Amino acid sequence: MPKIGRNDPCPCGSGKKYKHCCRAKDEAAEHAAFAAARAAALAQHQEHQARFEERQAQLEHEDELAHASNAVVDLVHAHPELYDPEFGTTFQQLIAKLDPPAAGD
């Protein structure tokens, strides 16, 4: 659809110039559509940001668990005489229960 000039007759058929008839209403509709699209984009950005922050927190928690688990293993390796020999088997069973191996492992 060709753009209507300011001084063209209004397409509504009133006989007035477009700038004195429907231009303000059409511009308001354009601005409202733009504002709605901007709000939708902002909401999508905020949703992505929230998911990113949630994943970051999850990764940090996983890092803390890995660090704690490694510290336990380091203690066992540093002082094996302090631990029951069955501890290693029990520890491995607990790990397998909490974090089952993926299929094919």
KAMOJO-V316531 format. One record per residue. RES is the residue in one letter. SS is DSSP state (h for helix, s for strand, l for the rest). D_CENTER is the distance of its C-alpha to the mean C-alpha in Angstrom with 2 decimals. Layout:
BEGIN
RES|SS|D_CENTER + RES|SS|D_CENTER
END
This chain:
BEGIN
M|l|38.37 + P|l|40.15 + K|l|39.20 + I|l|41.62 + G|l|43.49 + R|l|44.08 + N|l|47.81 + D|l|47.68 + P|s|48.92 + C|l|46.24 + P|l|45.13 + C|l|45.54 + G|l|49.31 + S|l|50.30 + G|l|52.27 + K|l|50.56 + K|s|48.73 + Y|h|45.00 + K|h|44.33 + H|h|46.47 + C|l|45.20 + C|l|41.70 + R|h|39.93 + A|h|38.45 + K|h|37.16 + D|h|35.61 + E|h|33.97 + A|h|32.57 + A|h|31.07 + E|h|29.52 + H|h|28.07 + A|h|26.70 + A|h|25.03 + F|h|23.55 + A|h|22.34 + A|h|20.74 + A|h|18.95 + R|h|17.81 + A|h|16.61 + A|h|14.63 + A|h|13.03 + L|h|12.36 + A|h|10.85 + Q|h|8.47 + H|h|7.70 + Q|h|7.46 + E|h|5.14 + H|h|2.60 + Q|h|4.63 + A|h|5.01 + R|h|2.95 + F|h|4.42 + E|h|7.30 + E|h|7.80 + R|h|8.19 + Q|h|10.32 + A|h|12.33 + Q|h|12.90 + L|h|14.15 + E|h|16.30 + H|h|17.73 + E|h|18.54 + D|h|20.22 + E|h|22.24 + L|h|23.36 + A|h|24.35 + H|h|26.26 + A|h|28.03 + S|h|28.93 + N|h|30.29 + A|h|32.27 + V|h|33.93 + V|h|34.81 + D|h|36.20 + L|h|38.34 + V|h|39.71 + H|h|40.55 + A|h|42.12 + H|l|44.29 + P|h|44.85 + E|h|48.14 + L|h|46.43 + Y|l|44.56 + D|l|45.86 + P|l|45.81 + E|h|44.09 + F|h|41.12 + G|h|39.63 + T|h|39.83 + T|h|38.44 + F|h|35.58 + Q|h|34.73 + Q|h|34.95 + L|h|32.56 + I|h|30.03 + A|h|30.48 + K|h|30.05 + L|h|26.81 + D|l|25.34 + P|l|27.24 + P|l|27.82 + A|l|26.14 + A|l|28.52 + G|l|30.93 + D|l|30.85
END
